Amino acid sequence: MTKLSKDQCLSAIASGEFGTEITGTARRVAVVLTQGWCPQWVHLRRKLESLSGPDDPAVFWVEYDVEPFFDEFMAWKEEVLGNREVPYVRYYRDGTLVAESNYTDLPGFLARFGRD
């Protein structure tokens, strides 16, 4: 799992989407936008940290409530991306957004990428 940098988050806000330096890092990529206090995120994070195989998706995350760009990022997530819940997960396959969800268990998370 890789924490999104401030520059990556601000770039997504400016362009409206995460760049290929994130979405193109693997065949399957998940981006988790959340807040650190969320108990569902704590549970999901533990499950995602168990993914370590070569065919497992790359996972990027940010707990934006502890970032200096909190207000701007939350407004973008809620108004542009249209999601007011946490954790919010965006699923990319071959660089293309294929699904979105909020909290899910690990089998549900993996299923969102579709079949190989």
Secondary structure as GFF3:
##gff-version 3
##sequence-region A 1 116
A	DSSP	beta_strand	2	3	.	.	.	ID=ss1
A	DSSP	alpha_helix	6	15	.	.	.	ID=ss2
A	DSSP	alpha_helix	20	23	.	.	.	ID=ss3
A	DSSP	beta_strand	28	34	.	.	.	ID=ss4
A	DSSP	alpha_helix	39	49	.	.	.	ID=ss5
A	DSSP	beta_strand	58	63	.	.	.	ID=ss6
A	DSSP	three_ten_helix	64	66	.	.	.	ID=ss7
A	DSSP	alpha_helix	70	75	.	.	.	ID=ss8
A	DSSP	pi_helix	76	80	.	.	.	ID=ss9
A	DSSP	beta_strand	88	93	.	.	.	ID=ss10
A	DSSP	beta_strand	96	101	.	.	.	ID=ss11
A	DSSP	alpha_helix	106	111	.	.	.	ID=ss12
###
